[in-house]
Amino acid sequence: MKKTSVVLIALLAISFLAPALAHAGDWTGWVTDEHCAAKGANAAHKACAEKCLNGGSKLVFYNNADQKIYKLDNQDLAKQHLGHEVKVSGDVEGDAIKVKSIEAAAPAK
């Protein structure tokens, strides 16, 4: 009985802490397809990414800062920015971003 109570309390604590593990932010990078991922983080890759998208691949975000790939929950918005360098705003949890907005990145100075 004690063991079950400890496990239940631990699971309850984790469920309250999980939202705290997510953090909001803005990231600059590229919308590309999950098949090519980082290799597709450029404007010249747009046609290939569209082909992969039509073949069932999902769109992802390549973050310039940490050079990681993140899943995007808003595929329709991501599709509008395919092959573009963008600023994504939202909440990141692990390897996924819950997108609030995607807009063109500011030109480099």
GUBA-816530 format. One line per 4 residues: number of its first residue (from 1); their letters; for each residue x, y, z of N, C-alpha, C, CB. Coordinates in Angstrom, 3 decimals. Glycine has a CB too. Layout:
% residues N
NUM = a = X/Y/Z/X/Y/Z/X/Y/Z/X/Y/Z | ...
This chain:
% residues 109
1 = mkkt = 0.818/-1.194/0.000/0.000/0.000/0.000/0.864/1.260/0.000/-0.932/-0.003/1.202 | 1.948/1.244/0.811/2.842/2.397/0.864/3.501/2.636/-0.490/3.911/2.196/1.943 | 3.897/1.552/-1.152/4.560/1.661/-2.449/3.624/2.293/-3.480/5.029/0.276/-2.930 | 2.363/1.892/-3.478/1.372/2.452/-4.402/1.167/3.938/-4.133/0.033/1.701/-4.282
5 = svvl = 1.118/4.312/-2.856/0.943/5.724/-2.492/2.123/6.567/-2.956/0.767/5.866/-0.977 | 3.328/6.052/-2.786/4.528/6.783/-3.214/4.532/6.975/-4.722/5.802/6.040/-2.774 | 4.185/5.928/-5.447/4.140/6.016/-6.907/3.083/7.009/-7.347/3.864/4.642/-7.527 | 1.920/6.968/-6.714/0.840/7.890/-7.055/1.231/9.335/-6.781/-0.421/7.537/-6.277
9 = iall = 1.868/9.583/-5.655/2.326/10.936/-5.319/3.386/11.397/-6.325/2.897/10.979/-3.871 | 4.289/10.527/-6.709/5.328/10.877/-7.683/4.711/11.234/-9.032/6.325/9.714/-7.848 | 3.748/10.444/-9.480/3.090/10.730/-10.757/2.323/12.046/-10.703/2.142/9.590/-11.135 | 1.689/12.318/-9.582/0.966/13.571/-9.418/1.935/14.759/-9.457/0.175/13.565/-8.097
13 = aisf = 3.062/14.628/-8.799/4.068/15.698/-8.797/4.605/15.944/-10.202/5.226/15.349/-7.845 | 4.860/14.882/-10.942/5.356/15.020/-12.316/4.332/15.725/-13.192/5.697/13.645/-12.909 | 3.053/15.407/-13.008/2.014/16.041/-13.839/1.932/17.546/-13.588/0.648/15.396/-13.565 | 2.251/17.981/-12.381/2.257/19.416/-12.086/3.527/20.089/-12.585/2.105/19.647/-10.588
17 = lapa = 4.625/19.354/-12.631/5.895/19.921/-13.066/6.050/19.950/-14.576/7.024/19.150/-12.467 | 5.359/19.100/-15.305/5.516/18.999/-16.764/5.322/20.343/-17.462/4.527/17.986/-17.327 | 4.269/21.122/-17.160/4.129/22.413/-17.838/5.290/23.362/-17.544/2.824/23.069/-17.431 | 5.915/23.215/-16.389/7.043/24.075/-16.047/8.266/23.766/-16.905/7.390/23.924/-14.573
21 = laha = 8.321/22.562/-17.476/9.450/22.182/-18.321/9.372/22.832/-19.702/9.507/20.668/-18.466 | 8.188/23.270/-20.090/8.021/23.976/-21.359/8.448/25.427/-21.144/6.534/23.888/-21.879 | 9.022/26.022/-22.161/9.350/27.439/-22.031/9.059/28.174/-23.328/10.822/27.620/-21.636 | 8.595/29.405/-23.156/8.246/30.244/-24.299/9.492/30.921/-24.830/7.182/31.292/-23.915
25 = gdwt = 9.461/31.237/-26.110/10.594/31.927/-26.683/10.390/32.228/-28.154/11.839/31.117/-26.495 | 11.419/32.809/-28.737/11.485/33.126/-30.157/12.780/32.524/-30.683/11.417/34.684/-30.417 | 12.690/31.892/-31.847/13.861/31.259/-32.440/13.931/31.605/-33.914/13.826/29.731/-32.242 | 15.129/31.765/-34.433/15.344/32.069/-35.842/15.938/30.837/-36.515/16.275/33.311/-36.020
29 = gwvt = 15.385/30.514/-37.692/15.872/29.359/-38.430/15.070/29.169/-39.701/15.807/28.100/-37.567 | 14.915/27.917/-40.111/14.305/27.588/-41.396/13.179/26.578/-41.252/15.352/27.052/-42.347 | 12.125/26.762/-42.021/11.090/25.741/-42.150/11.560/24.814/-43.269/9.652/26.373/-42.457 | 11.633/23.524/-42.964/12.086/22.518/-43.914/11.285/21.236/-43.674/13.628/22.260/-43.774
33 = dehc = 11.602/20.180/-44.386/10.887/18.921/-44.195/11.695/17.995/-43.281/10.611/18.237/-45.557 | 10.988/17.081/-42.614/11.656/16.206/-41.654/12.602/15.202/-42.317/10.623/15.465/-40.842 | 12.363/14.884/-43.581/13.231/13.921/-44.276/14.633/14.491/-44.477/12.622/13.533/-45.638 | 14.717/15.688/-44.986/16.032/16.293/-45.244/16.560/17.074/-44.038/15.952/17.219/-46.455
37 = aakg = 15.670/17.534/-43.193/16.020/18.203/-41.936/17.058/19.314/-42.151/16.555/17.179/-40.928 | 18.183/19.251/-41.463/19.183/20.323/-41.505/19.743/20.551/-42.909/20.321/20.005/-40.552 | 19.807/19.487/-43.721/20.308/19.644/-45.097/19.399/20.563/-45.910/20.421/18.271/-45.790 | 18.127/20.663/-45.496/17.167/21.475/-46.224/16.973/22.864/-45.665/15.871/20.790/-46.255
41 = anaa = 17.858/23.290/-44.782/17.725/24.595/-44.139/18.304/25.704/-45.018/18.421/24.588/-42.772 | 17.673/25.897/-46.181/18.075/26.967/-47.089/16.968/27.184/-48.116/19.428/26.631/-47.790 | 16.997/28.329/-48.758/15.940/28.686/-49.712/15.944/27.779/-50.948/16.100/30.143/-50.144 | 17.106/27.297/-51.346/17.210/26.463/-52.544/16.532/25.104/-52.362/18.673/26.263/-52.911
45 = hkac = 16.215/24.738/-51.157/15.626/23.432/-50.863/14.098/23.428/-50.956/16.045/22.985/-49.484 | 13.484/24.551/-51.213/12.022/24.661/-51.167/11.327/23.626/-52.059/11.596/26.062/-51.584 | 11.727/23.476/-53.293/11.061/22.548/-54.220/11.157/21.102/-53.717/11.682/22.660/-55.632 | 12.296/20.729/-53.208/12.475/19.378/-52.679/11.592/19.172/-51.456/13.954/19.122/-52.323
49 = aekc = 11.536/20.167/-50.585/10.701/20.081/-49.382/9.228/19.951/-49.750/10.914/21.314/-48.487 | 8.798/20.679/-50.781/7.410/20.563/-51.236/7.119/19.144/-51.729/7.121/21.587/-52.356 | 8.066/18.558/-52.446/7.910/17.189/-52.936/7.812/16.218/-51.759/9.092/16.802/-53.860 | 8.668/16.393/-50.761/8.621/15.523/-49.581/7.316/15.722/-48.815/9.826/15.799/-48.659
53 = lngg = 6.862/16.961/-48.728/5.607/17.266/-48.050/4.444/16.556/-48.744/5.365/18.791/-48.015 | 4.424/16.618/-50.059/3.373/15.945/-50.828/3.462/14.423/-50.701/3.459/16.348/-52.302 | 4.639/13.927/-50.382/4.838/12.499/-50.184/4.540/12.039/-48.759/6.245/12.136/-50.541 | 4.090/12.964/-47.903/3.701/12.599/-46.548/4.636/13.042/-45.444/3.559/11.162/-46.475
57 = sklv = 5.740/13.682/-45.800/6.675/14.160/-44.787/6.073/15.346/-44.043/8.025/14.551/-45.429 | 6.447/15.540/-42.814/6.003/16.673/-42.007/7.018/17.807/-42.122/5.812/16.257/-40.522 | 6.532/19.028/-41.881/7.425/20.173/-41.840/7.981/20.327/-40.431/6.695/21.460/-42.288 | 9.225/20.747/-40.374/9.926/20.935/-39.113/10.641/22.282/-39.143/10.932/19.776/-38.854
61 = fynn = 11.203/22.652/-38.006/11.937/23.914/-37.875/13.384/23.600/-37.528/11.292/24.839/-36.791 | 14.307/24.160/-38.314/15.740/24.050/-38.026/16.141/25.324/-37.308/16.597/23.830/-39.340 | 16.566/25.200/-36.061/16.966/26.347/-35.250/18.435/26.680/-35.510/16.730/26.065/-33.745 | 18.683/27.884/-36.017/20.057/28.295/-36.313/20.944/28.286/-35.069/20.060/29.681/-36.934
65 = adqk = 20.401/28.685/-33.919/21.203/28.846/-32.709/21.759/27.529/-32.180/20.381/29.505/-31.639 | 20.904/26.523/-32.005/21.385/25.263/-31.439/21.537/24.151/-32.478/20.447/24.807/-30.354 | 21.216/24.468/-33.735/21.344/23.548/-34.867/20.573/22.241/-34.641/22.817/23.240/-35.121 | 19.378/22.391/-34.011/18.517/21.238/-33.772/17.247/21.364/-34.598/18.176/21.106/-32.272
69 = iykl = 16.597/20.230/-34.780/15.321/20.158/-35.491/14.199/20.066/-34.463/15.284/18.938/-36.473 | 13.154/20.856/-34.679/11.989/20.842/-33.805/10.733/20.565/-34.620/11.858/22.177/-33.046 | 9.862/19.708/-34.101/8.564/19.451/-34.724/7.704/20.688/-34.548/7.870/18.191/-34.109 | 6.829/20.938/-35.504/5.924/22.085/-35.446/4.489/21.591/-35.388/6.131/23.022/-36.664
73 = dnqd = 3.699/22.116/-34.454/2.318/21.657/-34.341/1.400/22.297/-35.376/1.795/21.942/-32.958 | 1.754/23.460/-35.905/0.906/24.156/-36.870/1.485/23.987/-38.277/0.777/25.665/-36.505 | 1.141/22.876/-38.905/1.680/22.552/-40.227/1.182/23.520/-41.307/1.306/21.121/-40.603 | -0.062/23.993/-41.185/-0.606/24.922/-42.188/0.171/26.235/-42.199/-2.096/25.198/-41.915
77 = lakq = 0.454/26.768/-41.026/1.223/28.012/-40.944/2.660/27.789/-41.413/1.213/28.560/-39.500 | 3.232/26.666/-41.037/4.599/26.346/-41.454/4.695/26.252/-42.975/5.064/25.027/-40.812 | 3.671/25.680/-43.602/3.676/25.520/-45.063/3.763/26.872/-45.779/2.414/24.769/-45.518 | 3.176/27.896/-45.194/3.224/29.240/-45.788/4.642/29.807/-45.794/2.293/30.188/-45.028
81 = hlgh = 5.521/29.251/-44.972/6.881/29.769/-44.838/7.938/28.754/-45.264/7.133/30.192/-43.408 | 7.522/27.768/-46.017/8.429/26.713/-46.460/9.579/27.300/-47.273/7.671/25.663/-47.290 | 10.794/26.942/-46.900/11.970/27.416/-47.610/12.389/28.825/-47.240/11.726/27.351/-49.063 | 11.792/29.382/-46.191/12.128/30.741/-45.763/12.848/30.713/-44.420/10.858/31.611/-45.670
85 = evkv = 13.736/31.674/-44.240/14.298/31.875/-42.914/13.248/32.658/-42.125/15.697/32.637/-42.968 | 12.927/32.173/-40.937/11.805/32.717/-40.179/12.156/32.906/-38.705/10.594/31.807/-40.311 | 11.266/33.630/-38.030/11.290/33.706/-36.568/10.036/32.982/-36.091/11.344/35.215/-36.042 | 10.226/31.948/-35.298/9.115/31.183/-34.727/8.968/31.588/-33.264/9.349/29.633/-34.866
89 = sgdv = 7.742/31.900/-32.881/7.433/32.200/-31.478/6.498/31.123/-30.967/6.794/33.625/-31.314 | 6.731/30.689/-29.738/5.864/29.670/-29.169/6.447/29.079/-27.909/5.608/28.581/-30.172 | 5.948/27.908/-27.577/6.399/27.185/-26.390/7.074/25.903/-26.831/5.217/26.886/-25.426 | 8.289/25.699/-26.347/9.023/24.482/-26.700/8.923/23.487/-25.553/10.514/24.798/-27.024
93 = egda = 8.657/22.248/-25.919/8.632/21.131/-24.986/9.412/20.004/-25.626/7.168/20.691/-24.634 | 10.580/19.731/-25.099/11.413/18.676/-25.671/11.838/19.024/-27.084/10.672/17.343/-25.663 | 11.393/18.231/-28.072/11.786/18.465/-29.460/10.626/19.015/-30.296/12.305/17.171/-30.081 | 9.649/19.653/-29.639/8.485/20.178/-30.362/8.176/21.609/-29.928/7.256/19.276/-30.132
97 = ikvk = 7.664/22.382/-30.881/7.259/23.755/-30.600/5.762/23.877/-30.835/8.046/24.770/-31.481 | 5.067/24.382/-29.829/3.661/24.743/-29.984/3.676/26.178/-30.503/2.834/24.600/-28.611 | 3.393/26.334/-31.778/3.604/27.598/-32.490/2.544/28.636/-32.138/3.606/27.357/-33.992 | 3.011/29.837/-31.795/2.123/30.992/-31.629/2.132/31.817/-32.906/2.553/31.861/-30.412
101 = siea = 3.330/31.954/-33.505/3.437/32.690/-34.770/4.699/32.283/-35.509/3.431/34.212/-34.522 | 4.637/32.479/-36.821/5.810/32.317/-37.680/5.813/33.519/-38.606/5.785/30.944/-38.489 | 6.939/34.215/-38.646/7.051/35.383/-39.535/8.443/35.412/-40.148/6.764/36.712/-38.763 | 8.563/36.162/-41.212/9.873/36.267/-41.888/10.908/36.811/-40.918/9.785/37.181/-43.148
105 = aapa = 12.097/36.247/-40.976/13.189/36.711/-40.118/13.659/38.072/-40.601/14.368/35.695/-40.109 | 14.125/38.869/-39.672/14.689/40.162/-40.025/15.952/39.944/-40.828/14.977/41.010/-38.768 | 16.167/40.755/-41.872/17.391/40.594/-42.662/18.631/40.831/-41.813/17.386/41.550/-43.856 | 19.685/40.094/-42.106/20.944/40.254/-41.389/21.519/41.630/-41.669/21.949/39.156/-41.786
109 = k = 22.095/42.215/-40.643/22.670/43.568/-40.789/24.137/43.497/-41.101/22.455/44.394/-39.524
